[in-house]
Amino acid sequence: MSQPSPPRSDPAAPAAPVAPLSQYVLKLTSRCDLACDHCYVYEHPDQSWRHQPRVMTPATVEAAAHRIAEHAAAHGLGTVRVVLHGGEPLLAGAARLDRTAATLRRVVGPVARLDLRMQSNGLLLTPAVCDVLVAHDVKVGISLDGDRAANDRHRRHVDGASSHAQVLRALALLRRPAYRGVYAGILCTVDLANDPIRVYEALLAEQPPRIDFLLPHHNWDRPPVRPDGVATPYADWLLAIHRRWLADGRPVPIRVLESLLATAAGGASATEAVGLGPADLVVIETDGSFEQVDSLKSAYHGAAVTGLDVFRHRVDDAAAHPGIAVRQSGLTGLCDTCQACPVVEGCGGGLYTHRYRSGSGFDNPSVYCADLAALVRETAPAAAPAPAAEAPSGPADALSPVVLDDLGTGQGTGESVGHLASVHLGVTRALVVALSPAAAGDPLAAAGWDLLVDLDVGAPDAVHTVLSHPFVRRWAQQCRAGATDHLPHLACVAAAAAVHARADAELAVPVRDGVVHLPTLGVLALDTDAGTATLSVSRGAVEARAGGRSVRIRPDEPENPDGWRPVRRVRPGGRDILLEDTDPYRDCFGLPPTGRLAPEAAGRWAAQVRRAVRRVDTEAEDYSAGVRTLLRAVVPLRPDPTGRSRSAAARSAFGAVAVTPAADDAALAVLLVHEVQHLKLGAVLDVCDLFDPADSRMLRVPWRDDPRPVEGALHGIYAHLAVADVWRRRPGRAAMGTFRRYRDWTTGATDALLDLGALTEAGERFVRRMRATVDGWP
């Protein structure tokens, strides 16, 4: 795992005094009673919580308090803020909370004013706990994402049950006159699937003293989901609330919006999410170790580690740690792109965590760069004018300029195409999560959702394997488009994940056309008219019961009942490629797929696919990473009546390529490279606007008789560039003639597209990279 780049410094300069730290997050517990799937502590790459003590001991609290007091006294700090956190701090119980608050007041209070706070999910908030909070003046913030539907997208119990009613009970308790004084506000994580105004109204109904909105913790390696054709969806979401909030007369402070207004007026931000103010905070874990801001756990395992602790080190030592010091260095701690940006004083480069990318660490703009720029401009246009000529040179999207430039060559390194695979997984996860409210009303889908949530906690790799299957995304998109009769298939998705996880599970699944389909595994034909079957999964084996009949299969073994039709797997070395002739959602290419292949035919297909992939490795190695990383399934098509070789890819089935029988492995290799180019470009377009979607002009291209829309022309150029490159490397006059034809098609269409004026800045840069590739060929 790549480590973050160190902060910029002059090695010849003498060591400077540390900037003092005035804010501390005290991890009172390391466990939680919810299983929120967007939690950076438990669901992101860093899993160090597993090795932390469950609760901070009194001795550790005492040591931490003395270190905080020592630092405050040394630097003459007038106020120190300590936030009791977790995990879920209420798991510590009322008595331990009382002792902890008392210790902090006793030790720190004589040195500096102690602003004592707690962030909680509220589930265990009781009058007894509230009495402790009042006694020690501990302000408590509660996490809530909106109404029940919005909150339950992520904030669920480990069994998938809703937490919404419990949170509302906690908020009602804090509104009581006796406890109103310790009610600090509500923290809400932005989710594009939730209507922003409904979220705003639901939060406002709880009468909070303050609201704060948090962008989900993503980075360049794990980019946030962005709907097609929307350049700044997170800004749009927050700006909808901003307009309503202003129209309402700003009835409650909203921290991020207040901070944007403050920085526009030359003031200070109240959040490290925006502005150039120092982020003077350190985390103290349950074992007493000092850590950097714990949202860094979303970057990579160990990202927050300092190697320091309260027993052996001073807070000064933690403040001098490069990862903490850089977050206090203002403009000089930002990357070159941010330093040159005209709106940097407003956004401040965004949250440090959101800048991470493997290879360059945190020396990047925020993954939310475009959204932050839009927020600054729309909330305070007079404070941060941004003429187009002064805009940052990098594209404002969810792909870093380095990745976009690399893919713009037409080729793409393993790192870049791996990034696209992550984008696809994120899109599919978001689609499936968005189905959860509708799934709650269907017994089969609801049970499938609950099982999938459990597996995502205990066996995330198994869930990733199934959600990465091309036709799971296709199914989810159909459901989102209104095909709700397909919702029960969610149970099949969960059952397949349970098989991969070798977990124990039992659930009912739909039987369609007499078969049960397990994506990535195969279909089981059942001699029954029943609409459902009960599956019992244990250690990779499956028992299906329907209509008084019981069938037992082991998907990973060749010997199985006659009704089991497993997915065949092609093993060219590395990840298996599925020879997909069973999935009911595979008919999405506009060309008819075959039915189940006979064993001999399947053997021929598998052998040819294997040879074709290996041929790409040897004669088109610049495209091998794309084929090896992104190609997950080959769908056999029926032969074309004219005898032509046909192939296709579908954006809704990312990772799958459909082909008719090819003449030989050399021809199939070209088809695979061609279609994987479409997959690559489709994934880029999932998160990056390369053209104006409102531009309806058509473009004449040399390989088609009919004019093409901008997106169609762009796809054709990207695919034909790769095909030309493959033929360029093959020997013989015929190959050279084919190369020249595809090269001329590519250059002509590229020039026409550039002249059209329909591309965004990122799109023009992308297309010019393609043109430069062609121009560089001998």
VEXVEXDO-654423 format. One record per atom (N, C-alpha, C): x, y, z. Coordinates in steps of 0.1 Angstrom, whole numbers, plus 5000, padded with zeros to 4 digits. Layout:
N
XYZ
...
This chain:
778
500849885000
500050005000
500950125000
500650224991
501450344990
501250435002
502250495007
502150585018
501950725013
501350815022
501150955017
502451025016
502551115007
503751195006
503951285018
505151315022
505351395034
505051545031
504751625041
504551765039
505751835033
505451945026
506552015020
507352085031
508652085031
509452145041
510852175035
511552265041
512952295037
513852215046
514552105041
515352025050
516552105056
516852215050
517952295056
517552385067
516152405068
515652505078
515752445092
515952525102
515952475116
514552435120
514452345129
513152295134
512452405140
511152425136
510352535141
509552485153
509152575162
508252535173
506952475167
506352385174
505152325169
503952415171
502952405163
501752485165
500952405175
500352475185
499652395196
498352335191
497952225197
496752155194
495752195205
494552235201
493552275210
492352175210
492352085201
491151995200
491551845201
490851765208
491151625211
489951545209
490151435202
489051335201
489451215210
488751195221
489051085230
488150965227
488850855222
488050735218
487750655231
486650685236
486250625249
485950475247
485450435235
485250295232
485650275218
485950145214
486350105201
485350025193
484150005199
483149925193
481850015191
480949955183
479750035181
478549935181
477349995184
476149905184
475349925171
475849995161
475350005148
476349945138
475849915126
476749865115
476449955103
476750085104
476550175093
477550145082
477050125070
477950075059
478850185053
478650315058
479550425053
480550465064
480650385075
481450425086
482950405083
483750515085
485150505081
485950425091
485350405103
486150325113
486050175110
484850125107
484649985106
484549935091
484150015082
483849965068
484850005058
485850085062
486850125053
488150055054
489250085046
490449995046
491049975060
491150075068
491850055081
490949975091
491449865096
490749775105
491449765118
492149865122
492949865134
492049865147
490749895145
489849895157
489849755163
490049655155
489949515159
490949485170
492049555171
493149535180
493149635192
492149725192
492049815203
491349765215
491649805227
490749765239
489349815236
488449745241
487049785239
486649915245
487249945257
486950065264
488250125270
488350255270
489550325275
489450305291
490650265296
490650245311
490850375318
490450385331
490650505339
492050555339
493050465339
494450505339
494750575326
494250525315
494550595302
493850725301
492650735307
491950865307
492750965315
493250925327
494051005335
495351055328
496050965321
497251005314
496951095303
495851075296
495451165285
495151305290
494451305301
494051435307
495251515311
496251455317
497451525321
498251565309
498351495298
499051535286
498351655280
496951655280
496251775275
496551895283
496451875296
496751995305
498152045304
499051955303
500551985301
500652075289
500052035278
500252105265
499552245266
498352245272
497652375273
498352475281
498952425292
499752515301
501052565294
501652475286
502952515280
502752615269
501552615262
501252705251
500252815255
499852815267
498952925272
497652925265
497052805263
495752795256
494652835265
493752915260
492652965269
491552865269
491352785258
490252695257
490752565250
490252455256
490552325250
489252255248
489152195236
487952115233
488251965233
487551885240
487651735240
486351675236
486351595226
485151525221
485251375225
484351335233
484251185236
483651115225
484351015220
483950955207
484150805208
484050735197
484150595196
484550555182
484150435178
482950355183
481850445187
481050385196
479950455202
480250485217
480450605221
480850635235
479850595245
478550595242
477550555252
477650405256
478450325248
478650185252
479550185265
480150295268
480950295281
480050295293
478850335292
477850335303
477950465311
476850495318
476750625325
477850645336
478250535343
479150545354
480550585348
480950515338
482250545332
482350685326
481250725319
481150855314
481350965325
480650935336
480751025348
482251035353
482950925354
484350925359
485250995349
484950965336
485851025325
485651175325
484451225325
484151375325
484751435338
484551365349
485151425362
486651435361
487251335356
488751335355
489251455346
488551465335
488951575325
488751715332
487651725338
487351855345
488351885356
488651785364
489651795375
491051835370
491451765359
492851785355
493051905345
492151915336
492352015326
491652155330
490552145337
489852265341
490652375348
491652345357
492452455363
493352525353
493652455342
494652515332
493952595321
492852535316
492152605305
490652575305
489852665299
488452635299
488252505291
487552415296
487352285289
485952285283
485952275269
484752255262
484552105259
483752045267
483651905267
482351865259
482551775249
481551735240
481551585237
480451535231
480351395228
479551385215
480051295206
479351255194
478751115195
477451095193
476850965195
475750935185
475450805184
474350775176
473050775184
473150795197
471950825205
471150705210
471550585205
470650465208
470550435223
471650455230
471750425244
471550545253
471050655248
470850775256
469650755265
469850775277
468750765287
468750885297
467750895305
467751005315
468951005324
469350885328
470550865337
471750925330
471950885317
473150935310
473051095308
471851135305
471651285303
471951355316
471651295328
471951365340
473451375342
474251275338
475651285338
476151395329
475651405317
476051505307
475751645313
474551665319
474251795325
475151825336
475451725345
476351745356
477751795353
478251745341
479551785337
479651875325
478451925321
478252015310
478951955297
478551845294
478951775281
477951795271
478251865260
477351885249
477451765240
476251715236
476151595228
475551625214
476251575204
475751575190
475251435186
474151435179
473551305175
473651295159
473951175155
474051145140
472651095135
472151165125
470851135119
470951175104
470551095095
470651125081
469351165074
468251195082
467051235077
465851165082
464851145074
463651065078
464050915078
463050835081
463450685082
464050635070
463450655058
463950605046
465450645044
465650775046
467050825044
468050775054
467650765067
468450725077
468850575076
467850495071
468050355071
468750305058
469150395050
470050355039
471350305044
471850365055
473150325060
473150295075
472350375083
472450365098
471550255103
471950135101
471150015106
471949935116
471249845123
471849755132
472449645124
473349565131
474049465124
473149365117
471949345122
470949255116
470149325106
470449455102
469749525092
468549605097
468249585110
467049655115
467249805116
466149875115
466150025115
466650075129
467350185129
467750255141
466950385143
466150415133
465550555133
464750585145
463850495149
462950525160
463750555173
464850475175
465650495187
466350625187
466850675175
467450805174
466450915177
465250905172
464251005175
463951005189
463950895196
463650895211
464750975218
466050955213
467151025220
467051175217
466651215205
466451355203
465351415211
464251345212
463151385220
463551405235
464451325240
464951335253
465751465255
466551485245
467451615245
466651735244
465451725239
464551845238
463851885251
463851785260
463251815273
463951935280
463252025287
463852145293
465052115301
465051995308
466151965318
467451935310
467251895297
468451845290
468751925278
467952025275
468052105263
469452175262
470052205274
471252275274
472452195269
472352065269
473451975264
473251925250
472151975244
471851935230
472752015221
473751955214
474652035206
474252045191
473451945186
473051945172
473051815166
472851815152
472751685145
473851685134
474451575132
475351545121
474751455111
474751495098
474151425088
475151395076
475251275072
476051245060
475251255047
475851325038
475151345025
475051215017
473851185012
473651075003
472751124992
473351114980
472551164968
471251094966
471150974971
469850894969
468750964977
469051044987
468051104996
467751244990
466451274990
466051414986
466551514996
467251614992
467851705001
466851785009
465751825003
464751905010
464051825021
463751695018
463151615027
464051585039
465351575036
466351555047
466351685056
466451795049
466551925057
465351935066
464151915060
462951925068
462851825080
463351705077
463351605088
464351645099
465451695096
466351745106
465851865113
465251955106
464752075112
463652045122
462851935119
461751895128
462251855142
463551815143
464051775156
464651895164
464452015159
464752135166
466252145171
467152105162
468552105167
469152245168
470052265178
470752395179
471652425167
472052315160
472952325149
472852205140
473052215127
473152105118
474452105111
475051995109
476251985101
476151875091
476551905078
476451805068
477851755064
478051625063
479351565061
479351495047
480351535039
480451455026
480951315029
480451215023
480951075025
482451075023
483150985031
484550985031
485050895019
485350965008
485850894996
487150964992
487950904983
489150954978
489350914964
490550944958
490750904944
490750754942
491150684952
491150534950
489750474952
488950544960
487550494962
486650614960
486450654947
485750774944
484250774948
483650884951
482150884953
481350854941
480250804942
479350774931
478850914926
478850924912
478251044906
477351004895
476051044895
475151014885
475551054871
475150984861
475451024847
475051164844
475951244838
475551374833
475551484843
475951454856
475851554866
477251584871
477751704868
479151734871
479451754886
478451824893
478751854907
477451814915
477251684916
475951634923
475951674938
477151664945
477151694959
476951844962
477551924953
477252064955
475852094952
475252034942
473852054938
472952014950
473251904957
472451864968
472551964979
473752004983
473852104994
473252244990
473452284977
472952414973
471352414973
470752294971
469252294972
468852324987
469652274996
469352305010
469752455013
470852495007
471252635009
470152735005
469552714993
468452804989
467252804998
466852685002
465752665011
466052735025
467252705029
467652765042
467652915042
468152975031
468053125030
466653175029
465853095022
464453135020
463653125034
464153035042
463553015056
464053115066
464953205061
465553295071
466653235080
467353135075
468353065083
467953035097
466952945098
466352915111
467252845121
468352785116
469252705124
470652715118
471652735125
473052735119
473352605112
473852605100
474352495093
475852515091
476652435098
478052465099
478752485086
478552395077
479352415064
478952535056
477652565057
477152685049
477552815056
477452815070
477952925077
479452945075
480152845074
481652855072
481952905059
481252865048
481452925035
481153075035
480053115041
479753255042
480853335050
481353275061
482453335069
483753355061
484153245054
485453255047
485253355035
484053365029
483853465019
484053605024
483653625036
483753755042
485153785049
486053695047
487353705052
487553655066
486453585071
486553525085
487053385085
486853325097
487453185099
486353085097
486752965092
485752855091
485652785104
484452725106
484252645118
484352495116
484852465104
485052315101
486252305092
486952195094
488152165086
487752125072
486452105069
485952065056
486152175046
486152295050
486452415041
487252515048
487852605040
488652715046
490152665048
490952765050
492452745052
492852745066
491952755075
492352755090
493052625094
493852635104
494552515108
493652415115
493852285111
493052175117
493852115129
493752185140
494652155152
493952055161
493951925156
493251815163
494151695163
494051615174
494651485175
493651395181
493751265177
492951165183
493651085193
493051045204
493650955214
492850825214
493450715210
492650585209
492450525223
491750415223
491350355236
492650305243
493650275236
494950225242
495850335246
495450465243
496250575247
497150625235
497150565224
497950605213
497450735206
498350825203
497950935195
497850895180
496750945174
496550925160
496151055153
496451055140
495951165132
494451155131
493851255125
492351255124
491851125119
490851065125
490550925123
489750905110
489351005103
488750985090
489750935080
491050945083
492150895075
492050745073
491350675082
491150535081
490450495068
489850585062
489150555049
490150555038
491450595040
492450595029
493150455028
493750415038
494450285038
494750235052
495050115054
495250065067
496550125073
496450185085
497550245091
497750395088
496850455080
496950585076
497050685087
496350655098
496250755109
497350735120
498150635119
499050595129
500250695130
500550725143
501750815145
502850745152
502650635159
503650565167
503850625181
502950715184
503150795197
501950755206
502150775220
501050755229
501250845241
500150845249
500050945260
500950905272
501450785272
502250735283
503750775281
504250775269
505650805266
505950935259
504850995254
505051115245
504151235249
504651345247
503951475249
503051505237
502051585240
501251635228
502151715218
503151775223
504051845214
504651745204
504951625208
505451525199
504451495188
503251475192
502151455183
501951565173
502051695178
501851805170
502951825160
504151765163
505251775153
505151665143
504251575144
504151465134
503851525121
504451485110
504251545097
502851545092
502151435095
500751425091
499751515098
500151555110
499351655118
499851795115
501151815114
501651955111
501252005098
501151915087
500751965074
499352025074
498451975083
497052015083
496952145091
498052195096
498052325102
498752435094
499252395082
500152485075
499452565064
498152565064
497352645055
497652625040
497752725033
497952715018
499152645014
500252655022
501552585018
501452435019
500452385026
500352245028
499552175016
499052265007
498252214996
499052184984
498552104975
499152064962
499252184953
500052184943
500252294934
498952334927
498052244923
496852274917
495952354926
495852314939
495052394949
495652524951
496952534953
497552664955
497352764944
497152724932
496952814921
495452834918
494552774926
493152784923
492552914929
491752984921
491153114926
490153104937
489652984940
488652964951
489252894963
490552884964
491152804974
490952864988
490852994989
490553045003
489253015008
488252984999
486952935004
486952785007
487452704998
487352565000
488452505008
489652575008
490852535016
491352395011
491052354999
491452224995
490552105000
489552145007
488652035012
489251955023
488551855028
488951775039
490251695035
491251695043
492551635040
492351485036
491451415042
491151275039
490751255025
490051345019
489451335006
490451354995
491751384998
492751414988
493551294985
493351184992
494251064990
494150994977
495350964972
495450874960
496750794961
496650664958
497850584958
498850634949
500150644954
501250694946
501550834949
500550924951
500851064955
500351104968
499851004976
499451034989
498351134990
498551244998
497551345000
497851474992
498851464984
499351584976
498451594963
497151604965
496251614954
495051704958
494351754948
493051824951
492051724957
491051774963
490051684969
489351614958
488851484961
488051414951
486751484949
486351574958
485151664957
485551804951
486651814944
487151944940
486052024932
485351964923
484352034915
483252074923
482851994932
481652024941
482052144950
483252134956
483652244965
483752374958
484252374946
484352494938
482952554935
482052464932
480652514929
480052574942
480252504953
479752554966
480252694969
481552714967
482152844970
481552954961
481552924948
481053024939
479553054941
478752954944
477352974945
476853034958
477653004969
477253064982
477853194984
478953224977
479553354979
480253404967
479553434956
480153464943
481053584943
480753684952
481553804952
482853784958
482953684967
484153664975
485253584968
484853514958
485853424951
485553414936
485753524929
485553514914
486453414908
485953344898
486753244892
486653244877
487353334871
487253344856
487653214850
487053174839
487353044833
488853034829
489453144826
490853144822
491753104833
491253124846
492153094857
491752964864
490952894858
490452764864
491652664865
491652574875
492752474875
492752394863
493952354859
494152284847
493652144847
493452084859
492951944860
491551934858
490951834853
489551814851
488851804864
487651864865
486951874877
485951754877
486351644882
485551524881
486151424892
485651294891
486051204901
487251114897
487951154886
489151084882
490251194883
491451154889
492551244890
493051274876
493651394874
494251424861
495251314856
495951254865
496951154861
496251024855
495150984862
494350874857
493750904844
493151024843
492451054831
493351074819
494551124821
495551134811
496051004806
496250914816
496750774813
495650704804
494450714808
493350644800
493150714787
493450844786
493350914774
494250874763
495350804766
496250754756
495550644748
494450594754
493750474748
494150344755
495250354763
495750224768
495350224783
496250254792
495850254806
496650154814
497250194825
498050114834
497150024842
497649924849
496849844858
496249924869
496950034874
496450114884
495250194879
495250244867
494150324862
492950244859
493150124853
491950044850
491449984863
492249954873
491849914886
490950014892
491250144890
490450254895
489050244889
488950214876
487650204869
486850084875
487549974878
486849864884
486249904897
486949994905
486450044918
485250134916
485350214905
484150294902
482950214899
483150104891
481950024888
481349954901
482249904909
481749844922
481049954930
481550074931
480850174938
479450204932
479350214919
478050234912
477150124916
477550004915
476649884918
476249884932
477149914941
476749914955
475750024958
475950134952
474950244954
473550214948
473550144937
472350094931
471550004940
472349904945
471749804954
471249864967
472049954973
471650024985
470350104982
470250174971
469150254967
467850164966
468050034964
466849944964
466349904977
467149934988
466749885001
465349925006
465050055004
463650095009
462550015002
462649994989
461649924982
461749774986
462949724988
463049584992
462349555006
462349655014
461649635027
460249595026
459549625015
458249585013
458049445006
459049385003
458949244997
459649145006
458949045010
459548945020
460848885015
460948845002
462148774997
463248874996
462948994990
464049094989
464549145003
463549165012
463949215025
464949115032
464648985031
465548885038
466848885031
466848905017
468048905010
468949025014
468249145015
468949265020
469649245033
468849195043
469349165056
470649075056
470548975048
471648875047
472848945040
472649025030
473749095023
474449195032
473649265041
474249355050
475149285060
474649175065
475449095074
476749045068
476648995055
477848945048
478849065045
478249175042
479149295039
480049325051
479549295063
480349325075
481349205077
480849085076
481648965080
482448905069
482048925056
482748865045
482648965033
483249085034
483149185023
483649135010
484649055010
485249004997
484148924989
483448844996
482348764990
481348854984
480948954991
479949054986
480549124973
481749164974
482349234963
482449144950
482649014952
482748924941
481448924934
480348914941
479048904935
478549044929
478849154937
478349284931
479249324920
480449264918
481249304906
480749224894
479849134895
479349054884
478649154875
478949154862
478349254853
476749254853
476149144855
474649144853
473949164867
474649174878
474049224890
473749374888
474749454882
474449594880
473249604870
473249524860
472149524850
470849504857
470749404865
469549374873
469149494882
470049554889
469749664898
469249784890
469849804879
469349924871
467949904866
467649774862
466249744858
465249774869
465649734881
464749754893
464649904895
465749974895
465650124897
464850194886
464750134874
463950194863
462550154864
462150074874
460750044876
460349904876
461249814872
460949674871
460949604885
460049654894
460049614908
459649464909
459149394899
458849254900
460149174900
461249234897
462549164898
463249194911
462649264920
463249294933
463649164941
462749054941
463048934948
464448874945
464948904933
466248854929
467348894938
467048994946
468049034957
468348924966
467448834968
467648714977
468648624970
468648614957
469548524949
470948584950
471048724949
472348784950
472948764964
472148774974
472648744988
473048604989
472248504984
472548364985
473848334978
474148394967
475448374960
476548424968
476348534974
477448594983
477648494995
476648445000
476748345011
477548225007
477348174995
478148064990
479548094989
479848214983
481248254982
481948274996
481148315005
481648335019
481748215027
481148105022
481047975029
480447995043
479348085042
478648115054
477348025056
476848025067
475547955070
474448055069
473448015060
472248105058
471148025053
469948065056
468748005050
467748115046
467248115034
466348215029
465548165017
464448225015
463548195003
464048274992
464048214980
464448284967
463448254957
463348344947
462348334936
462748214927
461748144921
461948054911
461348114898
462148144888
461648194876
461848104864
460748074857
460847974846
461347844850
461047804863
461447674868
462847664873
463647784873
465047774878
465347874888
466247844897
466847944906
468147984901
468348114900
469648174895
470548224906
471748184907
472748234916
473848304908
473848434908
474748514900
476248474903
477048464893
478448414894
478548264895
477548194898
477648054901
476847964891
475647994887
474947914878
473447914881
472747824874
471247814877
470947664880
469947654889
469447524893
468047504888
467847404879
466447374874
465747284884
464547334888
463747254898
462447214891
462147094893
460847034887
459747074896
459347204895
458247254904
457547374898
456347384901
455547504897
455547614908
456247584919
456247674930
457047804926
456547914931
457248044928
458448074936
458647994947
459748024955
460347884959
461647894963
462347774969
463047824981
463347734990
464047765002
465547715000
466447805002
467847765001
468547765015
469147655017
470047645030
471447635025
472247735029
473647745025
474547715037
475447625035
476447595046
477747555040
478847625044
480147595040
480347565025
479647655017
479747645003
478747554996
478047465004
477047374998
475647444999
474847404989
473447454989
472447344988
471447354997
470347264996
469047344992
468447304981
467247374976
466047284978
464947344985
463747274987
462547354981
461847284973
460647344967
459647234962
458347254964
457347154960
457547014965
458047004977
458246864983
459546804978
460346874970
461646814965
462746884971
463846804973
465046864979
466246824970
467046924967
468246904958
469446964965
470546894965
471746944972
472846954961
473547074961
474547094951
475747154959
476947144952
478147204956
478747274944
478447414943
478847484931
480347474928
481147444937
482647434935
483147294931
482147204929
482547064925
481947024912
482646944904
482046904891
480946804892
480846724902
479846624904
478646684911
477546704903
476346764909
475046704902
473846734907
472646684901
472546734887
471646664879
471546704865
470946844863
470146884873
469447014872
470447134874
471647114879
472547224882
473347254869
473347374865
474047424853
475047534857
476247494861
477147594866
477747684855
478147804859
478847894850
480247834847
480547824834
481847774831
482947884833
484147844836
485147944839
486347924830
486848034824
488048034816
489148084825
490248004824
491448034833
492648064825
492748194820
493948224812
495148264820
495048244834
496048284843
495648414849
495648424862
495048544869
493648514872
492848624872
491448614875
490648534865
489748444870
488848374860
487948464853
487648424840
486648494832
485548394831
484348444833
483148354832
482648344818
482348224814
481748204801
480248194804
479648314802
478248324808
477148294798
476648174800
475448134792
474248094800
474248134813
473148104822
472448224827
473048334829
472448454836
471248504828
470148514835
468948564828
469048714824
469948784830
470048934827
471148964816
471648854809
472748874800
472248924786
470948924784
470348964771
470249114770
471349184769
471249334770
472149394760
472549324749
473549374740
472949404726
471549384725
470949414712
471249304702
471949194706
472249084698
471848954706
471348854699
470748734706
471848644712
471848624725
472848534731
472448384728
473348294729
473048154728
472348104741
471747984739
471247924751
472447854758
472147754767
473147684773
474047604763
475347624763
476247554754
476347414758
476447324747
476847184750
478247184755
478647074762
479947064768
481047084757
480947024746
481947034735
482047174730
480947244728
480947384723
481547474734
481247444746
481747534757
483247514758
483747394756
485147364756
485847444745
485247454734
485947524723
485947674726
484847724731
484747864734
485847904745
485847824755
486847844766
488247844761
488547744752
489947744747
490247864739
489347904731
489548024722
489748154730
488848164740
488948284749
490348284756
490748174761
492048164768
493148204759
493148144747
494248184737
494248324733
492948384732
492848524728
493448614738
493148584751
493648674762
495148664762
495648544761
497148534761
497748604749
497048604738
497548674726
497548824728
496548874735
496549024739
497849054747
498148964756
499348974765
500548994757
500748924746
501948914739
502049014727
500949044721
501049134709
500349264711
499649284722
499049414725
499149444740
500349434745
500549434759
500049564766
500049674758
499549804764
498049794767
497349704762
495849684764
495649564773
496649494777
496449374785
495949404799
496349514805
495849544818
494349564818
493849634807
492449654806
491649524805
492149434796
491449314794
491549224807
492649214812
492849124824
492149174836
492049314838
491349364850
489849384849
489449424837
488049454835
487149344830
487749254822
486849154815
486549044826
485349034829
484848934839
483948834833
483348854822
482448764816
482448774800
482448664794
482248664779
480948594777
480048664769
478748604766
478748554752
478548424750
478448374736
477148424729
477348474717
476148514709
475948414698
474748414693
474448324682
475148374669
475548284660
476248334648
475348434640
476048534635
475248624627
474848564613
473648584609
473148524597
474048554584
474648674584
475548704573
476948654574
477248584585
478548534587
479548634593
479148754595
480048854601
480348824615
481548864620
481848864634
481248984640
480548954651
479849064659
480349064673
480349184679
480649194693
479949314699
479849314712
479149424718
479549434733
479349554739
479549574753
478349664757
477949664769
476849744775
477349814787
477049944788
477550024800
476849974813
475549914811
474849864822
475349734827
476249664819
476749534822
478249544822
478749634830
480249664830
480949534833
481949504825
482749384827
482449274818
481349284810
480949174801
481149214787
481649124778
481749134764
480949024757
480149054748
479348954740
479948944726
480148824722
480748794709
480148684702
480048694688
479748574680
480948484679
480748364674
481948274672
482948344663
484248354668
485248414660
485948314651
486548364640
487248284631
488448214638
489148284646
490348224653
490648314665
491648274673
491948354685
492548494682
493148504670
493648634666
492548734664
491448684657
490248774655
489548804668
489448704677
488848724690
489648824699
490948814698
491748914706
491449054702
491249084689
490949214684
489549254690
488549164689
487249194694
487249224709
488049144717
488149174731
488749304734
489849344727
490449474730
489449584726
488749564715
487749664710
486649694721
486049584726
484949594735
485449644749
486549604753
487049644766
487349794765
487649854754
487749994753
486450064756
485350004751
484050064754
483750054769
484149944775
483949934790
484750044797
486050064793
486850164799
486250304798
485850334786
485250464784
483950484791
483150374791
481850384799
482050414813
483150344819
483350374833
483950514836
484650564826
485150704827
483850794827
482950774818
481750854817
480850844829
480950734837
480250714849
480550824859
481750874859
482150974869
482751104864
482751114850
483451234845
482651274832
482351404832
481651464820
482751504809
482751434798
483751464787
483051544777
481751554777
481051634767
479751694773
479151784766
477951854770
476751764767
476151704777
475051604773
473851674767
473751804768
472651884762
472851914747
474151884743
474451914729
473951794720
472951824712
472251714704
472851704690
473851774687
474351774673
474951634670
474851604657
475351474652
476651494644
477451384644
478751394637
478851284627
479351314615
479651214605
481051144609
480951014609
482250934611
482450844600
483650804597
483950734585
483550584585
483350534597
483050384598
481550364598
480750464598
479250444598
478650534587
477550484581
476750564571
475950664578
475450634590
474550734597
475350824606
474950944608
475651034617
475450984632
476451014640
476550964654
476451084664
475751054675
475851154686
477251164691
477551274699
478851294704
479351174712
478551114721
479051004729
479350884720
478550854709
478750744700
480050764693
480350894688
481550914681
482750894690
482650944703
483750934712
484050784715
483050704716
483250564718
483950494706
483450534694
484050474682
485550514681
485850634684
487250684683
488150604693
487650584705
488450524715
488650374712
487650314707
487750164703
488650154691
488450234681
489250214668
490650254670
490950344679
492350374682
493050244687
492450174696
493050044701
493149944690
492149924682
492149834671
493349864661
493449994658
494550034649
495849994655
496050014668
497249984675
497549844675
496549754676
496749614676
497249574662
496549624652
497049584638
498349644634
498749754640
500049814638
501149724642
500949644652
501949554657
502049424650
501049394642
501049264635
501849274622
502549164618
503349164606
502449144593
503049184582
502449154569
501749274563
501649274549
501049384542
499549404545
498849294547
497449294550
497149364563
497949324573
497849394586
498149544586
499149574577
499449724576
498349794570
497649734560
496549804553
495449824563
495149724571
494049734581
494449844591
495649844596
496149944605
495850084599
496250104587
496150244581
494650284580
493850184577
492350224576
491850264589
492150194600
491650234613
492350354618
493650374615
494250494619
493650614613
493350614600
492750724593
491350754598
490550644601
489250664607
489450744620
490350704628
490550764641
490950904640
491950934632
492351074631
491351164626
490651124615
489551204609
488451234619
487951134626
486951154636
487351234648
488651214652
489151294663
489151444660
489651474648
489651614644
488251674643
487351604637
485951644636
485351674650
485651584659
485051594672
485651714679
486951744678
487551854684
487051984678
486751984665
486252104659
484752134662
484052034667
482552044669
482352144681
483152144691
482952234702
482052174713
481852044713
480851984723
481551924735
482851934735
483551864746
483751964758
483751904770
484151984781
485752004781
486152074791
487652094792
488351964794
487751874803
488351744805
488251664792
487051674785
486951594773
487851634762
488151764761
489051804750
490451754754
490851764766
492151714770
492251564768
491151484771
491151344769
491351314754
490551384745
490551354731
491951394725
492551504730
493851544725
494851444729
494751374740
495651264744
495551154734
494351124730
494251014719
494951054706
494651184702
495351224690
496851224691
497351264703
498851254705
499351114704
498551014709
498950874708
499150834693
498150874685
498150834671
499350904664
499551034667
500651114661
501951054665
502050984676
503350934680
503750794674
502750744666
503150614659
504050634648
505050554646
505950574634
505150544621
